[in-house]
Amino acid sequence: QLQLVESGGGLVQPGGSLRLSCAASGSTLDDYAIGWFRQAPGKEREGVSCISKNGLRTNYKDSVEGRFTIFRDNAKNTVYLQMNSLEPEDTAVYYCAVRRYDNNNWCDYGGMIYWGKGTLVTVSS
């Protein structure tokens, strides 16, 4: 069974950067599209970014477009979320999750089958 572990969260000042990692074990990420999600205190979990199985398609929530970048390194069995120009509104627990699609060039935020336990990102001065 695939297991996912997020890391890289922490406290950062507004305008700063963090790189989150999602490392997989137990199986390979090659077979999956991958999504990053977040849940802020008192709010529902939301999709932030996703990347297709072949790495050619990505998607971003409007509020992070141009600031966040998702990319995958299949050789390291890891997916990353580079977060720049962080804002207090980005404060949340960030999760990675995966699912399979018939289309290797697709991703979205529904039907994830494996989830990590999350890493906390706090943006504050």
PAGUFI-601221 format. One record per residue (C-alpha): residue number from 1; x, y, z. Coordinates in steps of 0.5 Angstrom, whole numbers, m for minus. Example, Ala and Ser with C-alpha at 12.3 -4.5 7.8 and 13.67 -1.06 7.14 Angstrom:
! PAGUFI-601221
 num    px    py    pz
   1    25    m9    16
   2    27    m2    14
! end
This chain:
! PAGUFI-601221
 num    px    py    pz
   1     0     0     0
   2     2     7    m2
   3     4    11     4
   4     5    19     4
   5     9    23     8
   6     9    31     8
   7    15    35    10
   8    18    42     9
   9    12    46    13
  10    14    51    18
  11    14    59    20
  12    15    64    15
  13    14    71    15
  14    10    74     9
  15    13    74     3
  16    18    69     4
  17    18    62     1
  18    18    54     3
  19    18    48    m1
  20    14    42     1
  21    16    35     0
  22    11    29    m1
  23    15    23     0
  24    12    16    m2
  25    14     9     0
  26    11     2    m1
  27    10     3    m8
  28    12     8   m14
  29     9    15   m15
  30     9    14   m23
  31     2    11   m23
  32    m1    17   m20
  33    m3    24   m21
  34    m2    28   m15
  35    m5    33   m11
  36    m4    38    m6
  37    m9    40    m1
  38   m10    45     5
  39   m14    46    11
  40   m14    52    15
  41   m17    53    22
  42   m24    53    21
  43   m25    52    14
  44   m26    46     9
  45   m20    43     6
  46   m19    45    m1
  47   m15    43    m7
  48    m9    48    m8
  49    m5    44   m14
  50    m5    38   m18
  51     0    35   m23
  52    m2    29   m28
  53     2    22   m28
  54     6    24   m34
  55     8    31   m31
  56     5    35   m37
  57    m1    38   m34
  58    m2    42   m28
  59    m7    46   m24
  60    m7    51   m19
  61   m12    54   m15
  62   m13    62   m17
  63   m11    65   m11
  64    m4    61   m11
  65    m3    62   m19
  66     4    65   m20
  67     6    64   m13
  68     6    56   m12
  69     9    51   m17
  70     8    44   m17
  71    13    39   m20
  72    15    31   m19
  73    21    27   m19
  74    19    20   m20
  75    27    18   m19
  76    26    20   m12
  77    19    18   m11
  78    17    25    m9
  79    13    31   m11
  80    14    38    m9
  81    10    44    m8
  82    15    51    m8
  83    11    56    m5
  84    13    63    m6
  85    11    70    m4
  86     7    67     2
  87     1    71     5
  88    m2    70    12
  89    m8    67     8
  90    m4    61     6
  91    m3    59    13
  92    m6    52    14
  93    m4    44    14
  94    m2    42     7
  95    m3    35     5
  96    m1    31    m1
  97    m6    26    m4
  98    m6    21   m10
  99   m11    18   m15
 100   m10    14   m22
 101   m14    16   m28
 102   m14    13   m35
 103   m12    19   m38
 104    m4    20   m36
 105    m5    28   m38
 106   m10    29   m33
 107   m11    31   m26
 108   m16    34   m21
 109   m18    34   m14
 110   m23    29   m13
 111   m23    22   m11
 112   m16    21    m8
 113   m15    14    m5
 114    m8    15    m1
 115    m7    21     4
 116    m1    24     8
 117    m2    26    15
 118     0    33    13
 119     5    39    15
 120     3    45    18
 121     5    52    14
 122     4    58    18
 123     5    65    15
 124     6    71    20
 125    10    76    22
! end
